[in-house]
Amino acid sequence: MRNFSVERPMKILLLGKNGQVGWELQRSLSPLGELIALESKSADLCGDLENTTGLVDTLQSVKPDIIVNAAAYTAVDRAEGEQDKVFRINAQAVRVLAEQAARLDALLVHYSSDYVFGEAGAHYQQEEEAVAPLNCYGASKAAGERAILEAGCRHLTFRTSWVHSAHGQNFAKTILRLSQERESLSVINDQFGAPTGADLLADVTAHAVLAVERRSELAGLYHVVAQGETTWFEYARFVLQQARAAGWVLKVQPEDIRAIATSDYPTPARRPGNSRLCTEKLQNAFELNIPFWKDGVARTLAEVFERR
C-alpha cells in the first residue's frame, strides 16, 4: 500500500462528477488530496465509461491513488432495451477500472445498488447474501461487483438505494413536479427501502477512504443507506407534506395520493419489493452513526425550496 504525507498527498480520480453522488463527492473528497474530477465529455482526459481505451490511457497518465467511480447507466426501464450498452458501462468498464486499480495499487471506490437483490422477503439484507437481480440494470450492477472481486484490487464497494439530492433528477423532485402539474397521483405502496442522500454517500465515502488507507483490512463491500424504511407511497406523502409546510401551491395534497400495488403499474423492468439493506457492518467497521431517512430527505427538500 502506498504511503502518504504532507509532501505527497493522495491523488484522487473521480468519474461521474456531475451525477447526484459525483456532485457531492467533489465537496467531500476535495480536502483529502488532489482531486481530478471528470465527466463523460471531459476534454483533456477520458471520463467516458464506454471508451475503455481512453479510460486506460487516463489512468496510466494520472496514476491516481484513489479511483472513485460515481458514473453508471441508471435508466432502469430503458436498460431492458439497451442491454449491450448497460453492461458495457456497468460491468465491462468496471472490470477495466478494477484491473487498472490492481496494476496501480490504487483503491477503487464503486457504487452498486439494492437492485442486485430479488423481490422476496421483508428482512434487512446483509452483504454476504446471494444476489438475484430481477432486471438488466440489477444484473449489470451484480456483474460489476463480480468484476471487482475477480480483478483482486483493493476496493470499497457501496450498495445503496433510492438516492436523492437537490442536484439532478430523482423521485422526490419528480413528485414535487407532478404534484403541481397533475390533478391526481398514484404511487406504489408495496416496495420497501430507504431514501438515501447523495450527501450521506459522499461523506461516508470520504470517511471510509481515510479509514482504509490506515487499515487496509477494512476494504470490501458495504451497504450504505439511511436508517429506517418506507415505501414509495409514504415517501411521496412526506415530500408533499414538506412542500406544503414550505408554502408550495399543490394540485395534489399529501392525503390525496392514492396507494397502488406494483402490479397496478407495470414497467419494462421488474423492481425488487424488498430493498431493505442492513448497515451494521458499515457502522461497526467505521464507527458511524447513520441518520434517519426523513432527516436526509428534509435536508434535500430544504435546498430545493431555497432554489425555487
DRENZARO-279610 format. One record per residue (C-alpha): x, y, z; residue in three letters. Coordinates in Angstrom, 2 decimals, decimal comma, padded with zeros to 5 digits. Layout:
BEGIN
ATOM       X       Y       Z type
ATOM       X       Y       Z  ALA
...
END
This chain:
BEGIN
ATOM       X       Y       Z type
ATOM  000,00  000,00  000,00  MET
ATOM  001,21  003,49 -000,80  ARG
ATOM  002,23  005,86  001,97  ASN
ATOM  001,01  009,44  002,01  PHE
ATOM  002,32  012,57  003,69  SER
ATOM  002,07  016,33  003,53  VAL
ATOM  004,76  016,25  000,84  GLU
ATOM  002,87  013,60 -001,13  ARG
ATOM -000,90  013,94 -000,73  PRO
ATOM -003,33  011,47 -002,23  MET
ATOM -004,25  011,86 -005,89  LYS
ATOM -007,93  011,10 -006,43  ILE
ATOM -009,58  010,49 -009,81  LEU
ATOM -013,36  010,93 -009,75  LEU
ATOM -015,54  009,69 -012,62  LEU
ATOM -019,13  010,92 -012,99  GLY
ATOM -018,61  014,29 -011,35  LYS
ATOM -021,97  015,74 -012,45  ASN
ATOM -024,24  012,97 -011,18  GLY
ATOM -026,07  013,19 -007,88  GLN
ATOM -023,35  011,37 -005,94  VAL
ATOM -020,48  012,74 -008,03  GLY
ATOM -021,57  016,31 -007,35  TRP
ATOM -021,41  015,73 -003,58  GLU
ATOM -018,17  013,77 -003,86  LEU
ATOM -016,43  016,82 -005,29  GLN
ATOM -017,14  018,51 -001,96  ARG
ATOM -016,31  015,61  000,36  SER
ATOM -013,16  014,38 -001,41  LEU
ATOM -011,51  017,75 -002,09  SER
ATOM -009,96  018,06  001,39  PRO
ATOM -008,33  014,62  001,11  LEU
ATOM -005,82  015,46 -001,62  GLY
ATOM -005,52  016,43 -005,27  GLU
ATOM -008,91  015,80 -006,86  LEU
ATOM -009,24  015,30 -010,62  ILE
ATOM -012,97  015,20 -011,43  ALA
ATOM -014,18  014,06 -014,85  LEU
ATOM -017,47  013,76 -016,69  GLU
ATOM -018,18  011,66 -019,76  SER
ATOM -017,42  014,59 -022,07  LYS
ATOM -014,29  015,89 -020,34  SER
ATOM -011,89  017,26 -022,94  ALA
ATOM -008,30  016,53 -021,88  ASP
ATOM -008,79  013,26 -020,01  LEU
ATOM -011,29  010,47 -020,66  CYS
ATOM -014,20  010,04 -018,25  GLY
ATOM -016,41  008,09 -020,66  ASP
ATOM -017,08  004,56 -019,38  LEU
ATOM -017,88  003,41 -022,92  GLU
ATOM -014,36  004,35 -024,04  ASN
ATOM -012,29  001,78 -022,18  THR
ATOM -009,15  002,52 -024,20  THR
ATOM -009,42  006,16 -023,21  GLY
ATOM -010,01  005,18 -019,58  LEU
ATOM -006,85  003,07 -019,53  VAL
ATOM -004,83  005,90 -021,07  ASP
ATOM -006,21  008,33 -018,49  THR
ATOM -005,46  006,05 -015,56  LEU
ATOM -001,94  005,36 -016,79  GLN
ATOM -001,36  009,08 -017,27  SER
ATOM -002,82  010,28 -013,95  VAL
ATOM -001,72  007,28 -011,85  LYS
ATOM -004,25  008,01 -009,11  PRO
ATOM -004,02  006,62 -005,60  ASP
ATOM -007,82  006,52 -005,35  ILE
ATOM -010,23  005,83 -008,24  ILE
ATOM -013,82  006,80 -007,43  VAL
ATOM -016,40  005,59 -009,93  ASN
ATOM -019,63  007,54 -009,49  ALA
ATOM -020,60  007,08 -013,14  ALA
ATOM -023,14  004,49 -014,22  ALA
ATOM -026,00  003,65 -016,53  TYR
ATOM -029,07  004,17 -014,31  THR
ATOM -032,09  004,29 -016,66  ALA
ATOM -033,65  001,10 -015,29  VAL
ATOM -036,52  000,68 -017,75  ASP
ATOM -034,57  001,78 -020,82  ARG
ATOM -031,85 -000,71 -019,91  ALA
ATOM -034,17 -003,57 -020,87  GLU
ATOM -033,83 -002,50 -024,50  GLY
ATOM -030,16 -001,46 -024,32  GLU
ATOM -028,59 -004,45 -022,64  GLN
ATOM -025,29 -004,28 -024,50  ASP
ATOM -024,84 -000,65 -023,53  LYS
ATOM -025,77 -001,09 -019,87  VAL
ATOM -023,33 -003,99 -019,48  PHE
ATOM -020,55 -002,06 -021,24  ARG
ATOM -020,92  000,77 -018,72  ILE
ATOM -021,88 -001,03 -015,51  ASN
ATOM -019,79 -004,19 -015,88  ALA
ATOM -017,16 -004,15 -018,60  GLN
ATOM -015,89 -000,66 -017,79  ALA
ATOM -015,87 -001,51 -014,09  VAL
ATOM -013,69 -004,53 -014,85  ARG
ATOM -011,23 -002,26 -016,66  VAL
ATOM -011,17  000,16 -013,71  LEU
ATOM -010,62 -002,70 -011,27  ALA
ATOM -007,81 -004,25 -013,33  GLU
ATOM -006,08 -000,89 -013,64  GLN
ATOM -006,53 -000,26 -009,92  ALA
ATOM -004,78 -003,56 -009,22  ALA
ATOM -001,89 -002,62 -011,54  ARG
ATOM -001,54  000,83 -009,96  LEU
ATOM -002,01 -000,40 -006,38  ASP
ATOM -004,89  002,10 -006,18  ALA
ATOM -008,02  001,88 -004,08  LEU
ATOM -011,18  001,59 -006,21  LEU
ATOM -014,40  003,08 -004,82  VAL
ATOM -017,51  001,90 -006,64  HIS
ATOM -021,26  002,28 -006,09  TYR
ATOM -023,68 -000,60 -006,54  SER
ATOM -027,39 -001,00 -005,95  SER
ATOM -030,17 -002,64 -003,98  ASP
ATOM -031,32 -003,90 -007,39  TYR
ATOM -028,82 -006,76 -007,18  VAL
ATOM -031,34 -008,42 -004,85  PHE
ATOM -034,66 -010,04 -005,72  GLY
ATOM -038,17 -009,24 -004,62  GLU
ATOM -038,78 -011,74 -001,81  ALA
ATOM -038,59 -011,22  001,95  GLY
ATOM -039,09 -008,46  004,48  ALA
ATOM -035,72 -008,59  006,27  HIS
ATOM -032,73 -006,24  006,12  TYR
ATOM -030,42 -007,90  003,62  GLN
ATOM -026,76 -008,32  004,50  GLN
ATOM -023,71 -008,04  002,29  GLU
ATOM -022,97 -011,76  002,10  GLU
ATOM -026,45 -012,81  000,96  GLU
ATOM -026,84 -014,23 -002,55  ALA
ATOM -027,82 -011,76 -005,25  VAL
ATOM -030,80 -012,42 -007,54  ALA
ATOM -031,41 -009,42 -009,81  PRO
ATOM -034,80 -009,09 -011,46  LEU
ATOM -033,82 -006,83 -014,35  ASN
ATOM -030,99 -005,94 -016,70  CYS
ATOM -029,82 -002,97 -014,65  TYR
ATOM -029,57 -005,10 -011,49  GLY
ATOM -027,77 -007,85 -013,38  ALA
ATOM -025,25 -005,36 -014,75  SER
ATOM -024,55 -003,98 -011,27  LYS
ATOM -024,07 -007,51 -009,92  ALA
ATOM -021,68 -008,22 -012,79  ALA
ATOM -019,73 -005,08 -011,90  GLY
ATOM -019,38 -006,30 -008,33  GLU
ATOM -018,07 -009,68 -009,55  ARG
ATOM -015,60 -007,99 -011,88  ALA
ATOM -014,08 -006,08 -008,97  ILE
ATOM -013,65 -009,24 -006,92  LEU
ATOM -012,12 -011,12 -009,84  GLU
ATOM -009,62 -008,33 -010,51  ALA
ATOM -008,38 -008,60 -006,92  GLY
ATOM -007,89 -004,87 -006,36  CYS
ATOM -008,32 -003,06 -003,07  ARG
ATOM -011,85 -001,72 -003,16  HIS
ATOM -014,74 -000,13 -001,35  LEU
ATOM -017,98 -001,18 -003,00  THR
ATOM -021,03  000,60 -001,60  PHE
ATOM -024,51 -000,75 -002,28  ARG
ATOM -027,16  001,91 -001,84  THR
ATOM -030,80  002,64 -002,66  SER
ATOM -033,29  005,35 -003,63  TRP
ATOM -030,70  008,15 -003,95  VAL
ATOM -031,86  011,75 -003,68  HIS
ATOM -030,27  015,21 -003,77  SER
ATOM -031,11  018,77 -004,75  ALA
ATOM -028,84  018,27 -007,78  HIS
ATOM -030,04  016,12 -010,68  GLY
ATOM -033,21  014,10 -011,14  GLN
ATOM -034,75  011,79 -008,55  ASN
ATOM -038,06  010,58 -007,13  PHE
ATOM -038,53  013,42 -004,64  ALA
ATOM -038,11  016,12 -007,29  LYS
ATOM -040,36  014,23 -009,70  THR
ATOM -043,13  014,07 -007,09  ILE
ATOM -042,80  017,80 -006,46  LEU
ATOM -043,17  018,50 -010,17  ARG
ATOM -046,08  016,14 -010,73  LEU
ATOM -047,96  017,49 -007,70  SER
ATOM -048,04  020,87 -009,41  GLN
ATOM -048,91  019,57 -012,88  GLU
ATOM -051,48  016,81 -012,29  ARG
ATOM -054,86  016,58 -010,62  GLU
ATOM -054,13  013,19 -009,04  SER
ATOM -051,20  010,93 -008,19  LEU
ATOM -050,95  007,16 -007,65  SER
ATOM -047,79  005,79 -006,03  VAL
ATOM -046,64  002,23 -005,32  ILE
ATOM -047,03  001,11 -001,71  ASN
ATOM -045,57 -002,42 -001,69  ASP
ATOM -041,87 -001,77 -002,41  GLN
ATOM -039,79 -001,09  000,71  PHE
ATOM -036,47  000,71  001,05  GLY
ATOM -034,70  003,75  002,45  ALA
ATOM -034,31  007,06  000,59  PRO
ATOM -030,60  007,86  000,86  THR
ATOM -028,98  011,26  000,40  GLY
ATOM -026,13  011,70 -002,04  ALA
ATOM -024,50  013,88  000,61  ASP
ATOM -024,59  010,97  003,07  LEU
ATOM -022,99  008,67  000,50  LEU
ATOM -020,28  011,23 -000,23  ALA
ATOM -019,47  011,83  003,43  ASP
ATOM -019,35  008,10  004,21  VAL
ATOM -017,07  007,63  001,21  THR
ATOM -014,56  010,23  002,39  ALA
ATOM -014,57  008,81  005,92  HIS
ATOM -014,15  005,24  004,70  ALA
ATOM -011,35  006,08  002,25  VAL
ATOM -009,28  007,59  005,05  LEU
ATOM -010,00  004,62  007,30  ALA
ATOM -008,97  002,08  004,62  VAL
ATOM -005,75  003,97  003,93  GLU
ATOM -004,91  003,49  007,62  ARG
ATOM -006,27 -000,07  007,91  ARG
ATOM -006,37 -001,94  004,61  SER
ATOM -008,36 -004,83  006,12  GLU
ATOM -011,42 -002,54  006,19  LEU
ATOM -011,68 -002,63  002,40  ALA
ATOM -014,60 -004,55  000,92  GLY
ATOM -018,34 -004,50  000,28  LEU
ATOM -020,71 -002,41  002,41  TYR
ATOM -024,33 -001,34  002,45  HIS
ATOM -024,83  002,41  002,77  VAL
ATOM -028,41  003,56  003,18  VAL
ATOM -030,25  005,86  005,56  ALA
ATOM -031,81  004,38  008,68  GLN
ATOM -035,39  003,16  008,71  GLY
ATOM -037,66  002,05  005,91  GLU
ATOM -040,60  003,34  003,92  THR
ATOM -042,50  002,78  000,69  THR
ATOM -042,62  004,99 -002,39  TRP
ATOM -046,15  005,98 -001,35  PHE
ATOM -045,16  007,09  002,15  GLU
ATOM -042,06  008,75  000,75  TYR
ATOM -044,22  010,76 -001,68  ALA
ATOM -046,58  011,80  001,12  ARG
ATOM -043,64  013,02  003,20  PHE
ATOM -042,29  015,04  000,26  VAL
ATOM -045,63  016,80 -000,23  LEU
ATOM -046,06  017,39  003,50  GLN
ATOM -042,73  019,18  003,49  GLN
ATOM -043,68  021,13  000,36  ALA
ATOM -047,00  022,26  001,82  ARG
ATOM -045,29  023,36  005,03  ALA
ATOM -042,86  025,39  002,89  ALA
ATOM -045,74  027,20  001,21  GLY
ATOM -045,83  025,44 -002,13  TRP
ATOM -049,11  025,56 -004,03  VAL
ATOM -050,03  021,94 -004,77  LEU
ATOM -052,73  020,50 -007,01  LYS
ATOM -052,35  017,19 -005,18  VAL
ATOM -052,29  017,24 -001,38  GLN
ATOM -050,37  014,60  000,62  PRO
ATOM -053,55  012,94  001,83  GLU
ATOM -054,91  012,72 -001,72  ASP
ATOM -052,17  010,46 -003,11  ILE
ATOM -053,58  007,04 -003,95  ARG
ATOM -051,65  003,94 -002,86  ALA
ATOM -051,36  001,22 -005,50  ILE
ATOM -049,65 -002,16 -005,85  ALA
ATOM -046,68 -002,83 -008,10  THR
ATOM -048,97 -004,98 -010,24  SER
ATOM -051,14 -001,89 -010,91  ASP
ATOM -048,21 -000,07 -012,52  TYR
ATOM -046,41 -002,41 -014,93  PRO
ATOM -042,99 -001,27 -016,18  THR
ATOM -040,49 -002,78 -018,65  PRO
ATOM -038,14 -003,66 -015,77  ALA
ATOM -039,26 -005,56 -012,68  ARG
ATOM -038,41 -003,90 -009,36  ARG
ATOM -037,45 -005,64 -006,09  PRO
ATOM -040,13 -005,50 -003,43  GLY
ATOM -037,54 -005,63 -000,65  ASN
ATOM -034,76 -003,03 -000,89  SER
ATOM -034,06 -003,03  002,84  ARG
ATOM -030,27 -003,11  003,35  LEU
ATOM -028,58 -003,79  006,68  CYS
ATOM -025,86 -001,26  007,59  THR
ATOM -024,48 -002,92  010,74  GLU
ATOM -021,25 -003,95  009,00  LYS
ATOM -020,62 -000,38  007,86  LEU
ATOM -021,46  001,18  011,21  GLN
ATOM -019,27 -001,23  013,15  ASN
ATOM -016,29 -001,08  010,79  ALA
ATOM -016,14  002,70  010,51  PHE
ATOM -017,77  003,71  013,83  GLU
ATOM -020,53  005,62  012,11  LEU
ATOM -024,00  006,75  013,12  ASN
ATOM -026,40  006,69  010,17  ILE
ATOM -029,21  009,29  010,17  PRO
ATOM -032,90  008,50  009,68  PHE
ATOM -034,19  008,74  006,11  TRP
ATOM -036,64  011,58  006,84  LYS
ATOM -033,80  013,78  008,11  ASP
ATOM -031,93  013,42  004,83  GLY
ATOM -034,99  013,97  002,64  VAL
ATOM -035,98  017,06  004,63  ALA
ATOM -032,49  018,45  004,13  ARG
ATOM -032,58  017,81  000,37  THR
ATOM -036,02  019,40  000,08  LEU
ATOM -034,95  022,46  002,07  ALA
ATOM -032,22  023,04 -000,51  GLU
ATOM -034,69  022,53 -003,36  VAL
ATOM -037,10  025,01 -001,79  PHE
ATOM -034,34  027,58 -001,38  GLU
ATOM -033,55  027,37 -005,10  ARG
ATOM -037,17  027,88 -006,13  ARG
END
